[in-house]
Amino acid sequence: MSSSLFPGEYFKMINIRFMAHADAALRPLGLTCAQSDVLQFLADRGEQETTVQDIGQHFRLKHPTVIGFIHRLEQKGFVTTAVSERDRRCRIVRLTDKFDEVQRVMNEIRVYLDAQAARGFSEEEMAALQSYLKRVCENLSES
């Protein structure tokens, strides 16, 4: 790797490698990394009613893209959808019990990839890296 890369290029390469590892681990379950992100978002929201629009806003995706994600996840048995009782124009997305099988694998992937990425770093270096990455994220959120 050339040392003349901009930080954004490193972030992109890191993301590509993380996603490739995650996709490979999730493939036997019939999922992609992006689909698992949607499932994790739903899990993090718990019992809170989650609409297709909520998912689109969170991931900054257009409505047709979210519909495609949800349709594929529904076909695979990971989510169900229903019309909202509060607003009949909205569809509510809920996890099924099948997600429980996948959550363990998703957590194992995260732990493994974080450990791989942290290899060779001291605790102090990791704390500094996390601080720097948090600051970069906050800086980009402001723009």
Secondary structure, DSSP 8 states (H G I E B T S, - for coil): --TT--HHHHHHHHHHHHHHHHHHHHGGGT--HHHHHHHHHHHHHTTS--BHHHHHHHHT--HHHHHHHHHHHHHTTSEEEEE-SS-TTSEEEEE-THHHHHHHHHHHHHHHHHHHHHTT--HHHHHHHHHHHHHHHHHHHH-
